[in-house]
Amino acid sequence: MPARFPPVVFYTPKEIGGLGMLSMGHVLIPQSDLRWMKQTDQGGITHFRSGMTHDEDQLIPNLYRYIQPWEFEFIDSQRVWAEYALKRQEANAQNRRLTLEDLDDSWDRGIPRINTLFQKDRHTLAYDKGWRVRTEFKTYQILKQNPFWWTHQRHDGKLWNLNNYRTDMIQALGGVEGILEHTLFRGTYFPTWEGLFWERASGFEESMKFKKLTNAQRSGLNQIPNRRFTLWWSPTINRAND
């Protein structure tokens, strides 16, 4: 078993079987882990020297780059809402409704997000006064810790979007094919990786959760995701140090 596990095990999104961790540090991707990413002219694999080194200093993408500071959010919000007011004025003058195409570039921007104006219950939300204070008082009613107590997805919209982070992470780890070379995927003989949906565990597991189970059965059920993870990454976990 290796003394260290490659970052690919931890940072790969959950859909491809990884842990989907987020990085706020400067994690270096070792050259040996990207050996499947680079092909030579002859079509063979280029083998790199192993160890925690990398000539090109390829790092795991850092979360700082994908979340805007509040200052920029506020400035952007003023611009976006001013634009929206103008577009709405134009649409009213032409006696037509605003469409998604009109707001495409500002759809998930602004505070609150522009898209909150187009949700199903937007009319009732206008009467929902004092919701921010109520969410603060929920900390005394609900024991579960909620770090986002000051915001509400219906009222404020989704204030962060990590789609770009996910895409860049997959790219940095050598693309989906590069990631799957660390896993048991080759052994499954699946023609394509697109059918792998790890997020939706089988319906069997979900349905068993709510049945009457003995403690032994329940602990066995809880072990399934861990066992699945260990089996999936077994080629990497069980290899010797490079």
QUICORSUL-V529869 format. One record per residue. N is the residue number from 1. SS is DSSP state (H for helix, E for strand, L for the rest). NEAR is the number of other ideal C-beta (glycine too) atoms within 8 Angstrom. D_CENTER is the distance of its C-alpha to the mean C-alpha in Angstrom with 2 decimals. Layout:
n->(N:N)
ss->(SS:SS)
near->(NEAR:NEAR)
d_center->(D_CENTER:D_CENTER)
This chain:
n->(1:2:3:4:5:6:7:8:9:10:11:12:13:14:15:16:17:18:19:20:21:22:23:24:25:26:27:28:29:30:31:32:33:34:35:36:37:38:39:40:41:42:43:44:45:46:47:48:49:50:51:52:53:54:55:56:57:58:59:60:61:62:63:64:65:66:67:68:69:70:71:72:73:74:75:76:77:78:79:80:81:82:83:84:85:86:87:88:89:90:91:92:93:94:95:96:97:98:99:100:101:102:103:104:105:106:107:108:109:110:111:112:113:114:115:116:117:118:119:120:121:122:123:124:125:126:127:128:129:130:131:132:133:134:135:136:137:138:139:140:141:142:143:144:145:146:147:148:149:150:151:152:153:154:155:156:157:158:159:160:161:162:163:164:165:166:167:168:169:170:171:172:173:174:175:176:177:178:179:180:181:182:183:184:185:186:187:188:189:190:191:192:193:194:195:196:197:198:199:200:201:202:203:204:205:206:207:208:209:210:211:212:213:214:215:216:217:218:219:220:221:222:223:224:225:226:227:228:229:230:231:232:233:234:235:236:237:238:239:240:241:242)
ss->(L:L:L:L:L:L:H:H:H:H:H:L:L:H:H:H:L:L:L:L:L:L:L:L:L:L:L:E:L:L:H:H:H:H:L:L:L:L:E:L:L:L:L:L:E:L:L:L:L:L:L:L:L:L:L:L:L:L:E:L:L:L:H:H:H:H:L:L:L:H:H:H:H:H:H:H:H:H:H:H:H:H:H:H:H:H:H:H:H:H:H:H:H:L:L:L:L:L:L:L:L:L:L:H:H:H:L:L:L:L:L:L:L:H:H:H:H:H:L:L:L:H:H:H:H:L:L:L:L:L:H:H:H:H:H:H:H:H:H:H:H:L:L:L:L:L:L:L:L:L:L:L:H:H:H:H:L:L:L:L:L:L:H:H:H:H:H:H:H:H:H:H:L:L:H:H:H:H:H:H:L:L:L:L:H:H:H:H:L:L:L:L:H:H:H:L:L:L:L:L:L:L:H:H:H:H:H:H:H:L:L:L:L:L:H:H:H:H:H:H:H:H:H:H:H:H:H:H:H:H:H:H:L:H:H:H:H:L:L:L:L:L)
near->(6:10:4:5:7:11:11:14:13:9:14:14:9:9:8:14:12:13:9:8:7:7:10:6:5:6:9:10:15:13:13:11:12:15:11:9:7:8:6:8:3:4:5:6:8:8:4:8:6:8:8:5:7:10:5:4:6:8:10:13:11:10:10:6:5:9:6:6:6:6:6:8:11:9:8:11:11:8:8:12:10:8:9:12:8:8:11:9:8:8:11:7:6:6:4:5:4:8:6:6:5:8:12:7:5:10:10:8:10:11:8:7:13:15:9:13:6:6:9:3:7:10:5:7:11:6:5:8:4:6:9:9:7:8:10:9:8:10:8:4:5:6:2:4:3:8:4:5:9:6:8:8:7:8:12:11:11:7:8:5:6:8:6:8:11:9:8:10:13:13:7:11:16:12:9:8:9:11:15:11:10:11:12:10:10:7:5:6:5:8:3:5:10:4:6:10:6:10:6:5:8:6:5:6:10:8:8:9:7:4:6:2:8:5:6:6:8:9:8:8:11:8:8:10:8:8:8:10:10:9:8:9:13:9:9:13:11:6:9:5:6:7)
d_center->(28.75:27.26:27.63:24.11:21.08:19.31:15.96:14.59:14.91:12.80:10.03:9.58:6.52:8.12:9.37:11.61:12.73:11.29:10.47:6.87:8.63:8.35:11.57:14.15:17.03:18.54:17.79:19.98:19.23:22.63:24.54:25.32:21.73:21.65:25.00:23.81:22.25:25.65:28.55:32.16:34.58:36.06:32.80:32.66:29.96:30.38:30.63:29.81:31.26:29.18:28.16:25.86:27.06:25.86:28.17:25.62:23.69:20.31:17.75:14.12:12.50:13.04:11.02:14.41:14.39:11.53:12.83:16.40:19.19:20.97:24.00:22.39:20.72:24.24:25.97:23.55:23.93:27.71:27.69:25.41:27.44:30.67:29.65:28.83:32.28:33.98:32.32:33.24:36.76:37.08:35.90:38.41:41.13:40.55:40.40:37.06:33.68:30.57:28.25:24.59:25.87:27.56:24.48:21.96:21.39:21.27:19.51:16.53:18.58:21.23:21.64:21.71:19.64:22.01:20.37:21.58:25.04:24.40:23.15:25.51:26.82:27.20:30.94:30.80:28.22:30.92:33.12:30.59:32.21:31.40:27.96:26.68:29.57:29.05:25.44:26.87:29.51:27.06:26.51:30.09:29.67:26.37:26.12:22.35:20.95:18.89:17.77:17.34:20.88:21.99:19.73:19.58:17.12:20.21:22.22:19.94:17.12:13.45:13.98:10.68:8.29:5.45:6.12:8.71:7.15:5.31:8.80:10.74:9.50:10.64:13.65:14.55:14.67:17.09:15.38:14.75:18.48:18.61:15.99:17.89:21.07:20.13:19.88:22.43:21.46:24.79:26.66:25.40:27.14:24.63:25.43:21.85:18.37:17.23:18.52:16.32:14.25:13.41:11.44:14.76:17.20:20.71:22.56:25.11:23.00:22.05:25.70:27.09:25.30:27.72:30.86:33.50:32.78:34.61:32.95:33.09:31.44:28.65:27.99:28.11:25.49:23.19:23.68:22.44:18.68:19.90:22.48:20.21:17.90:21.13:22.66:19.79:19.71:23.48:24.58:22.80:23.63:27.22:28.13:30.58:29.91:30.10)
